[in-house]
Amino acid sequence: MNKALLLLSGGQDSTTLAWWAKTQPYERIEALAFHYGQSHALELAFARQVARDLELELSMMELPTLSTGASHIVAHRNAVFLSLAVSYAIAHDLDHVIIGACLDDAAIFKDCSAAFIESFNAMLRAQGVRVEVIAPLVYRTKAQVFELAKELGALEYIIDQTHTCYAGARTHVYAWGRGCGECGACQLRARGWAAFSQGGDHAI
């Protein structure tokens, strides 16, 4: 473990991983965020703040607007992001690309699954690429991500200083943070918080 590139969205998972990465023996950590026309582009302001707070060098990559449709979901988004991130890592002499894919996301987005990450790394090895994609949360639920944040001493920060809501809402305040409370991202985060608060889903 030497030099790493963290994909930083400003959300719960990637911000938790930013805190986690700071505890690892990395010589250097850079962060990369994507502006792709997302309806919740407010998240990028949080990515910038996280980078400042944790003293990470942040690069912002501008992409053509990707169609999300009414669901706010971009098909194969992680495949696109990881391909670009690996190219960036090669150019900047970085060894790892860290992505915040987690277990609960994989139930909806197949490019958040362990199988996808393994396949992507197999593709890189087949090309002779030395960069490795790692997904430390891929076997953790949202509740377990909250638990990890607690272990890192970052739970209050994650609640207050991250953005998840697809609608870009910050007006409604919940125990787990701010959002509309109705979109899929808010509901997933709320369920994770409920499981974490009840103590029935501990970190692995």
C-alpha positions as CSV (number, residue, x, y, z in Angstrom):
1,M,0.0,0.0,0.0
2,N,1.7,3.1,-1.2
3,K,-0.2,5.7,-3.1
4,A,-3.9,5.9,-3.6
5,L,-6.7,7.6,-5.5
6,L,-10.0,7.9,-3.7
7,L,-13.2,8.4,-5.6
8,L,-14.9,11.1,-3.5
9,S,-18.5,12.0,-4.1
10,G,-19.2,13.8,-0.8
11,G,-21.6,11.1,0.3
12,Q,-21.7,8.7,3.3
13,D,-19.6,5.9,1.8
14,S,-16.8,7.7,0.1
15,T,-16.4,10.2,3.0
16,T,-16.2,7.3,5.5
17,L,-13.5,5.9,3.2
18,A,-11.7,9.2,3.2
19,W,-11.4,9.0,7.0
20,W,-10.4,5.3,6.7
21,A,-7.7,6.0,4.1
22,K,-6.1,8.5,6.4
23,T,-5.5,5.7,9.0
24,Q,-3.8,3.5,6.4
25,P,0.0,3.5,5.6
26,Y,-0.4,5.4,2.3
27,E,2.5,7.6,1.3
28,R,0.1,9.8,-0.7
29,I,-3.7,10.0,-1.1
30,E,-5.4,12.0,-3.9
31,A,-9.1,12.4,-4.4
32,L,-11.1,12.5,-7.6
33,A,-14.7,13.7,-8.0
34,F,-16.9,13.7,-11.1
35,H,-19.3,16.4,-12.3
36,Y,-21.5,14.5,-14.8
37,G,-24.7,16.6,-14.8
38,Q,-26.1,14.8,-11.7
39,S,-29.3,16.2,-10.3
40,H,-27.7,16.2,-6.9
41,A,-24.5,18.1,-7.9
42,L,-24.7,19.7,-4.5
43,E,-22.7,16.7,-3.4
44,L,-19.6,18.2,-5.0
45,A,-19.5,21.0,-2.6
46,F,-19.4,18.4,0.2
47,A,-16.6,16.6,-1.7
48,R,-14.6,19.8,-1.7
49,Q,-15.2,20.4,2.0
50,V,-14.2,16.9,2.9
51,A,-11.0,17.2,0.9
52,R,-10.2,20.5,2.6
53,D,-10.9,19.1,6.1
54,L,-8.8,16.0,5.6
55,E,-6.1,17.7,3.6
56,L,-6.6,15.7,0.4
57,E,-5.6,17.0,-3.0
58,L,-8.9,17.0,-5.0
59,S,-9.3,16.9,-8.7
60,M,-12.6,17.5,-10.4
61,M,-13.3,15.7,-13.7
62,E,-16.0,17.3,-15.9
63,L,-17.9,14.8,-18.0
64,P,-20.6,15.2,-20.7
65,T,-24.0,15.0,-19.0
66,L,-24.9,11.4,-18.4
67,S,-28.6,10.7,-18.7
68,T,-30.3,9.7,-15.4
69,G,-33.9,9.8,-16.4
70,A,-36.6,10.1,-13.7
71,S,-34.9,7.5,-11.4
72,H,-31.7,9.6,-11.1
73,I,-29.8,6.4,-11.9
74,V,-26.9,6.3,-14.4
75,A,-26.5,2.8,-15.8
76,H,-22.9,1.4,-15.5
77,R,-21.8,4.6,-13.8
78,N,-19.0,2.9,-11.8
79,A,-17.6,1.2,-14.9
80,V,-17.3,4.6,-16.5
81,F,-15.8,6.2,-13.3
82,L,-13.3,3.4,-12.7
83,S,-12.1,3.4,-16.2
84,L,-11.3,7.1,-16.0
85,A,-9.9,6.8,-12.5
86,V,-7.5,4.1,-13.5
87,S,-6.3,6.2,-16.4
88,Y,-5.8,9.1,-13.9
89,A,-4.0,6.8,-11.5
90,I,-1.6,5.5,-14.2
91,A,-0.8,9.1,-15.2
92,H,-0.2,10.2,-11.6
93,D,1.8,7.1,-10.5
94,L,-0.8,5.9,-8.0
95,D,-1.2,2.3,-7.0
96,H,-4.8,1.9,-5.8
97,V,-8.1,3.3,-6.8
98,I,-10.5,3.3,-3.8
99,I,-14.2,3.2,-4.4
100,G,-17.0,3.3,-1.9
101,A,-19.2,0.5,-3.3
102,C,-21.1,-1.1,-0.5
103,L,-23.2,-4.3,0.0
104,D,-26.6,-2.6,0.1
105,D,-25.8,-0.7,-3.1
106,A,-25.0,-3.9,-4.9
107,A,-28.5,-5.1,-4.4
108,I,-29.6,-2.4,-6.8
109,F,-26.5,-1.5,-8.8
110,K,-24.5,-4.5,-10.0
111,D,-21.4,-2.4,-10.6
112,C,-21.2,-2.0,-6.8
113,S,-20.8,-5.7,-6.2
114,A,-17.8,-7.7,-5.2
115,A,-18.1,-9.7,-8.5
116,F,-17.9,-6.5,-10.5
117,I,-14.9,-5.3,-8.7
118,E,-13.1,-8.6,-9.1
119,S,-14.0,-8.7,-12.8
120,F,-12.7,-5.2,-13.3
121,N,-9.4,-6.0,-11.6
122,A,-9.2,-9.1,-13.8
123,M,-9.6,-6.9,-16.9
124,L,-6.8,-4.6,-15.6
125,R,-4.5,-7.5,-15.0
126,A,-5.2,-8.9,-18.5
127,Q,-4.0,-5.6,-19.9
128,G,-0.9,-5.6,-17.7
129,V,-2.1,-2.6,-15.7
130,R,-0.6,-2.5,-12.2
131,V,-3.3,-0.3,-10.7
132,E,-5.7,-2.2,-8.4
133,V,-9.2,-1.2,-7.5
134,I,-10.1,-1.8,-3.9
135,A,-13.6,-1.5,-2.3
136,P,-13.2,-1.8,1.5
137,L,-17.0,-1.5,2.0
138,V,-18.1,-4.0,-0.6
139,Y,-19.1,-6.5,2.1
140,R,-20.5,-3.9,4.5
141,T,-24.1,-2.8,4.8
142,K,-25.0,0.9,5.2
143,A,-25.4,0.1,8.9
144,Q,-21.9,-1.3,9.0
145,V,-20.6,1.8,7.3
146,F,-22.1,3.9,10.0
147,E,-20.5,1.6,12.5
148,L,-17.1,2.0,10.8
149,A,-17.5,5.8,10.9
150,K,-18.2,5.5,14.6
151,E,-15.0,3.5,15.1
152,L,-13.0,6.1,13.2
153,G,-14.4,8.9,15.4
154,A,-16.2,10.4,12.3
155,L,-19.9,9.6,12.9
156,E,-21.0,13.1,13.6
157,Y,-19.0,14.4,10.7
158,I,-20.6,11.8,8.4
159,I,-24.1,12.8,9.6
160,D,-23.5,16.5,9.3
161,Q,-21.0,16.9,6.4
162,T,-22.1,14.5,3.7
163,H,-24.8,14.6,1.1
164,T,-26.8,11.6,-0.2
165,C,-30.2,12.9,-1.4
166,Y,-30.8,12.5,-5.2
167,A,-33.2,15.5,-5.0
168,G,-30.4,17.7,-3.7
169,A,-32.5,18.6,-0.6
170,R,-31.0,19.9,2.6
171,T,-34.1,21.3,4.2
172,H,-35.3,18.2,6.1
173,V,-33.2,17.2,9.1
174,Y,-33.1,13.5,10.2
175,A,-31.0,11.6,12.7
176,W,-29.0,10.3,9.8
177,G,-28.5,13.7,8.1
178,R,-30.3,16.0,5.7
179,G,-32.3,15.1,2.6
180,C,-35.8,14.8,1.1
181,G,-36.4,11.5,3.0
182,E,-38.2,10.1,0.0
183,C,-35.8,9.3,-2.8
184,G,-34.1,5.9,-3.0
185,A,-30.8,7.2,-1.6
186,C,-32.4,8.8,1.4
187,Q,-34.4,5.7,2.1
188,L,-31.4,3.5,1.9
189,R,-29.4,5.7,4.2
190,A,-32.4,5.9,6.7
191,R,-32.7,2.1,6.8
192,G,-29.0,1.8,7.4
193,W,-29.2,4.3,10.3
194,A,-32.2,2.5,11.8
195,A,-30.3,-0.8,11.8
196,F,-27.2,0.8,13.2
197,S,-29.2,2.6,15.9
198,Q,-30.9,-0.7,16.9
199,G,-27.5,-2.3,17.3
200,G,-28.4,-5.3,15.2
201,D,-25.9,-4.9,12.4
202,H,-22.3,-4.5,13.5
203,A,-19.2,-3.9,11.4
204,I,-17.3,-6.8,10.1
